[in-house]
């Protein structure tokens, strides 16, 4: 039997690859004493005033998560040639709707007024889960394109149609899991209801205003949606948003992903179509 010491564990991989430059914790605003920060991912190669930009919005049910969870996707977008802004935003229950939406819009406004080199006419939004909701809100407000993975949209319908089920927080240890591993077991109506009611602070009178698909208009930016067929967010919700886009005369693609993965859990299946959409609209 060998007495040689066991090999040391391999070091953790650096989440920010060396070919992508990352500037962290840039202040883009302050609201009510809360300092709002974002990270900036620059694509490899020389600075280019003609490059497009993406505002990447993290998920987390509007009540958790931050920009620190986005290096893999942000780096993928940067390697595709985009300048990527990844903002934090105020979260529920301390800050309810429309605080998160307003912060995402403020981050985009700040980026447009910043000194970073990119084409101001070529800007899109990208997000998953709660971030998927917020980027469609941004598309409605700005007319710019959006990629939304597993966004939640008709919040009023989801709540009213599931009132027979009590809301409840998840039993998962969200802080111990990577985004791609959260809520991968299919529908969870109690937790879905809980996240939505957190976002409106329990005030159901806010649900109509927070129901994104009810506000799509002809000036809304085009969208690429993805949703698993049997996941945390009901696929019917994404289908209803696509119908709202069609009724407004705005292009909207919906990719239906087999299985029950949620948002970044199906990155491998959705990233190709999402990048092709960005290439076409930008």
Buried (B, 14 or more C-beta within 10 A) or exposed (E): EEEEEEEEEEEEEEEBBEEBEBEEEBEBBEBEEBEBBBBBBBBEEEEEEEBBBBBBBBBBBBBBBBBEBBBBBBBBBBBBBBBBBBBBBBBBEEBBBBBBBBBBBBBBEBBBEBEBBBBEEBBBBBBBBBBBBBBBBBBBBBBBBBBBBBBBBBBBBBBEEBEEEEBEEBEBEBEEEEBBBBBBEBBBBBBBBBBBBBBBBEEBEBBEBBBBBBBBEEEBBBBBBBBBEBBBBBBEBBBBBBBBBEEBEBBBBBBEBEBBBBBBBBBEBBBEBBBEBBEEBB
